[in-house]
């Protein structure tokens, strides 16, 4: 990490979401003089009152005066655009703009493992964390970051002997002046978040930032099939290892029916509970990192045999009358849905639609070979209809996930899969993909009048 010292420094925290709250508490612990500015009025609850008593200032809705010439740092919510006027002013004043993770890592001295990428990073991070936690010789292992727990919330209790496993988004990475993980994993890179980064090159640069300061004694794990892998390798001094289901020379790969790591068979892939090509890659990435970190093979096998997946990420929900139901609400781009569709050989009833960000859904045409029925909803419903009709697939249009789910239960037949994989973000109708996925699951269970087998 860069040499960040917050003691007696004036810090403006921009955004009072989960990360902003965690950063504020940690900054107070580190001796900073903190001002918090938020777009909306901040409710004065017990937490705010305690922070006010500790010297924290909460700015009014008008943030124009929240940033001053003597502000030392701005710590922003990762999702706030750099074009926001207050941040533009900070850049003009050459005030460093950080994210909450930078605050957390400023004092962390233990082993740091970071997972980033466009798709699969939450599943990979979760698997990796569980594998390390299953080994009693690993000591204390904490999983945090974009996976849901702010790093500032956990880092204060960690020592040099502990391991921090972080999932980091591109938004978080661009706000860390220098990060130097002992092990870094980049699962894949697609053209995501163009509304934030504007260009694919800027997005890729954000991902590369995780490794550009690594030392030769540290490790970078990359997707051997990733088109950007050669470019990423040019920006690192770390030892590079590949996970690759097609290259039997890769550090983590598949030989026949077996999962092989560093030349040693770990287990048959048939014993891995997760399904589908994307999860195959996630398993390879996670086990590669776990092996480098020294995790015990027995614990890795136990995790892989029992881990059923992260909620909303090609998550198996239940079977009912011989129909398997999956929730892949996190599939907010075409690549994620392509990966989900590739997971099944049986006939599929596919539910798709959401925010229209201008994506060409016709790119999905080759991936629909096992789809028998399509149900379209949301802003992109007309695009989904056009795609289905181009392949002579029956398609039904509804308004929402809550209408699509019960319809799917009526259409699906024994031996088939109902796959909710929208290929679009949720923001046209739902605040986030989690709420959308939960709405789908609730609607299914209501329609079936049971919790599943």
PyMOL commands that set and color helices and strands:
alter all, ss='L'
color gray80, all
select helices_A, chain A and resi 18-29+46-53+85-92+100-105+121-133+136-138+151-153+155-157+170-173+194-197+200-208+229-233+269-271+277-292+297-306+334-341+361-367+381-390+401-411+433-448
alter helices_A, ss='H'
color red, helices_A
select strands_A, chain A and resi 10-14+33-37+57-58+73-76+96-99+111-116+141-145+163-167+183-186+219-223+239-243+252-255+258-261+264-268+315-320+323-327+348-352+371-376+394-397+417-420
alter strands_A, ss='S'
color yellow, strands_A
deselect
rebuild
show_as cartoon
